[in-house]
């Protein structure tokens, strides 16, 4: 610690002077810089020197060392360490994914709690001494607003959260802080919430760097799938003909229509995600002959869907005019005698399997993966 005492120049006057108005750092200095004029003993004040006509102002610098619980060199080598974790109201840590904590997004999430543990334990005989003026600086993103801290009064809130840990933060001392943030800006567009923790001290400690408390924001939706009808029956009869003889949709056989209904709960993902509906069907028998021939897929009852790979109406048959499914079924169930239904003499693999795939990607089989509402017709 350095002290500097500055005094203005004073006019010299004969006669005794009181030194009570002048600062004295210690008693030894009261016997320094003395001179005699006649029979009167005068003492130049500390930090002042005599000149021919008066006192000239100077500065006095003094270094004072305080007694500390440190090594013989009077330097303290601390070992401040911290660990942090986002916790629930019950002080339970949030789950982790590949080592990083994850928050399940919900509009009901109003607050986030960050638990911080600080220690000053020695890792070797050369560190772990008192950490003088130990501070913790917490920097949160705009999506989080600091609101409170436990224990109360341990931190001050401004542009950052500044916490005084102790002066000194002693050897083997531990401290736990729980900072509560208001989640004012976590939305569907938020991917992660970074909070920086920065320890500092006037003691000597190398490699004391900021630590990142990172929270990923994960979005999940509750979805359900229903199929109508859940079970379908069809019959097979007629003359078997080759694929090249198929020209119109009526040439294939009786229709099977399935209605896949997908519903979701909660906030819409908008353009941030896509729900994919993939389903498989038995489209051929072991010898390569058609079993179920896909003719069309409708979304929301009127919008046509054409998945990649040419899996819908690959033979480019002439389809019936758009009409109600019940009318199509009645007309095709009683075909004219001259054009009986044409089928294959097998009914293997007649059960369809429906799989709901939630997410933005997946493995697609060009012969088995289609859209949302499909009409499958057995030949």
N, C-alpha and C positions, 0 to 999 in steps of 0.2 A: 504494500500500500504506500503510495507517495503523497506527501503533504507539501504544499507550496504556500508560503506566507508572504504576501505582498504588502508593503507599506509605502505610503506616499512620502515624498521628501518633506522635511520639516526645517524651519528656520532655527538656527542655533541661537540659544539664549544662555547668558551666564547665570550661574546659580544652580542650586540643587533642583532636580526634577523627579517627580514620582514615576515609578515604572509600573504602577498598577494597571495602567491603560494599555500596556503592551503585552502581546501574547508570549508565553514562555512554554516551550515544549517539555522541558524537564529542568530539575533544579540545578544540574551541572551547568546549563547554559547561562544561569544567572551570574556565574563567576567568570564568564568569558567576555572578551572585548571591553575591558575596563581601561579607563584612563583617569588622570588626575589633573585638575585645574586649580592651582593655588592649594588651599587646604581642603578643598571640597572634592569628594570622590564621586565621580560620575560613571555610569554604566551605559554603554551603548545597548539599545534594545536588540533582542534577537532579530537577525536578518537585516540589521542596519550597520553601516560603516561610517566612521568619522570622515569628514572632508574639511577643507580649510575654512569653509563658511557655514557648514551645517551638516545634517545627516542626509545621506544618499540612500534611496530605496533600493533594496536588493531582494532576491528570493532565496528561500531556504528549502531544500529538498531533503526529505527524510524517509527511509524505508523501514516499515514496522512489520515484523513477522509475528503471526498469531500462533499460539500453541495448538496443534492439531494432532489427532490420533492417526498419524501416518508414519512413514518410514523415517530413518535417520536423516534423509535429505530434505525433510519437511515438505515433500511432495506427495500428493494422494493419487493413487492409481486405482480407479474404481472399475467395477465390472457390471454395469447396468445391463439388464436383459429384460425383454418383455415377451409375453405371449398374449394373443388376442383371439376372441371367438365371438361370433354373433350368437346370441342366446334368445330363448323364449321368455315369456313372462315368468315361467317357473324356473328360470335360470338353467334350462337345458339347451345344449348346443344344437344349432340347426344341422341337418344332415349334410354330408359331404359327397362330392362326386369327383373322383380322381384327385383327392386331396383338397379340393376347393369347396367351400360351403355353398349351399344352394337354397334359394328362397322360392317357394311355390307361389307364383303370382296370384293375387286375389285383391279385389277392390276392398275387402274387409281388412287388409293389412294396413294399420294406421301408424304403428310404431315399430322401430327396430332398436334392439338393445345390444350394445357392444361391451363385452367384458374384457378388461385389460388387467393383466397381472405383471407387476414389475418386481424384480429382485436385484439384490446387490451381493450375491454370494461369490466368494473367491473360487476361481477355477484353477488357480496356482498360487504359490506363496507370494507372487509379485503383484497380485491384484486383489480386488474385493475390498479395498479401503474406502473410507468415507467419500461419498459423492456430494461435493458442495454445490449448492444452488442447483439441485436436480430438478429439471422441468420436463414435462411431457406436452408436446404440441400436437393437436389432433386436427387434421384438415379433411373435411367431408365435402362431397360433391353437392351441387345445388339441389339435387333431389332429396337431400336429407337436411333437416333443420334441427340443430341441437336444442333440447328442451330441458333436460335435467341431468344430474349426476349423483351417484351414490359413492361415498358418503357426501352428504350435502355440504356445499361450500368449498369442496376440494378444487374446483375449477372455475374459471371465468369464461364467459361466452362473448365473443366478438366475431371478427371475420374467421377466426379459428378458435378452437377450444384449448385454453392454456391451463395446465394443471401443475401446481407446485407440490412436488413430492417430499421435500424436506431440505433443510439446510443445517446440518448435512443429512443426506440419506445414508444412514449408517451401514456399517458392515453387517451382512446377513439380514438386513431389513427387507421386509416384503410389504407390498401394497397392492390392493385390488380396487379398481374403479369400474363402475358400470355406467356408461353414458347412454342416455336414451335420446333417440332421434325421432322426429316426426317425419313420416314417409310422405312428403308433400309432392314429390315429382316422379314417383315410380309408376310407369305406364306400360302399355303393351310394347312400346318402342325401347324400353330400358333392357339392356342386355346384361349389365353388371353394375355393381355399386362399389367403387373403390374408396377406401378410407386410409389416409396416410398417417402413421404414428411416428413422431420424431422425438427421441430422447436427447437431452443435452445436459451438460454439467461443466462446472469450472474445474473439476478434477481432471486428471490426465486419463484418457481412455481412447485407444486407437480403434479404428473401424467401427465407430458409432454412427450407423447410417439409418435413414428412415426405413420403416417397415410397412408393407402394404397389407391391409386387411381387406380381402377381396370377397365379394359376395355375388355369385351368379344368380340371375333371375330366370327361372324356368316357367314355361307356360304349358299347361295341360288342359284339355277340355274333356268334359264328360259327354260321350257320344253313345248312341245305341243304334242297333240295326234290327230291322224286322223284314220278313219276307212273306209275301202273300201271293198265292197260297203257300202254306208251309210244306204241303205235299201235293204233288200233281200226278195224275194218271193219264195214260194215253193208250191207244190200241194200234196195232200194226196189222195191215192186211193189204191185199192187192198184188199187182204184178210188179216184179222187181225189174227195173230198167237201169241203164247205165247213167253215169254223170252227164255225159254229153247230150242226153235226151232231155235234161232239165232246162226249161226255158222260162217258166213263170213260177211265181211263188206257190200257186195252186198245185204245181207238179210235185212239190216236195212232200206234202203230207199235212196231217192235222197240226194246228199250232199249239204251242205251249207258251203262255205268257206269265212272266214272273215280275212282281212289283217289289223293288227293294226300297225301303223307306229308311233314310238316315236322319236322325235328329240329334241336336246338340243342345247343351245347357251352358249357361254362363255367357260371358262377353264374347262377341264375335271376333274372330281373328282378323277379319278384313283381308287385306292383301299380304298379311304376314305369314300365312300358312295355308295349306291345302289338305283336305281330307280325300284320300284315295280309296275307292271301293273296288276291290279286285275279286273276281269270282272265277271258278273253274267249272267246266262242264264236260261231259263225255261226248266229244264231237265225232269220234270214229270208233269203229270196232277193230279188233286185232288185225284183220286183213286189209285195213285202210279204207273201208267203206264208210260213208257218212252215217252218223247216228243222230245227232242234233245239229241242225244247220242254223246259225245265227242270221236273222234277216234284218233286224233293226234294233237300235237302242234309243230310247227317248228319255230326256231329262225334264222333270217337272211336267211331263205329259205331252209336251209339244216340241221341244227343242231336240233336234237330231244330234247324236254323238257319234263321231267316227274315230275310234281309237287307232293308233298307228299299227302298221303291220297288215292292213287289209283283211282283218278277221271278220268283218261284218259283210255279209253277202259277197263272199269272194268269187262266186260264179257269175255275179252281175245279173241275177235273175230279175225279171220284171215283177215289181211288187204291186200289191193291191193298192187301190186308192185309199187314202187315209179315212178310216171310219172307226166307229166304236169297237173295242175289242170283243164285246159280247156279240155284235152283229157278225164280225168276222168268224167267230167261233161257230155260230149257227149255220152260216153259209158253207163253211168248209167241212163241218161234221156230216153233211148230207150232200156229197158231190154227185154230179150227174153220172148215170150208169156208164156212159161211154168213157168217162175219165175217172176210173176208180182210184182210191188212194194208193200210192206206190210206197212200199216200205221195204226194209231189209229183214231178212228172216232171222233176226236176233234182237235181244233186248238187254244185252250186257251193259254193265256200268250205267244204269239208268238213273242213279241218284246223283244230284248235283251237290257240290260243296261250295258254300258261301263263306268268304273270308273278308273281314273288315280290316283294312290296313290304315292306321292313323299315322300321319306324318307327311313329309314332303318328298320322300323317295322310297323306292322299293324295287324288288326284282320282278320284272314283267316277262311273262311268257307270251309271245305274239299270238299263239294259238289258243290261249286260255284266259287272258286278262282283258276284261272289257270295261264297260261303264257302269251306269247306275240303274237304268230301267231297260231290260232287254226282252225280246221275244224270241224264243228258241223253238224251232219247228223240227220235229222228227221226220225224217224221210220215210 
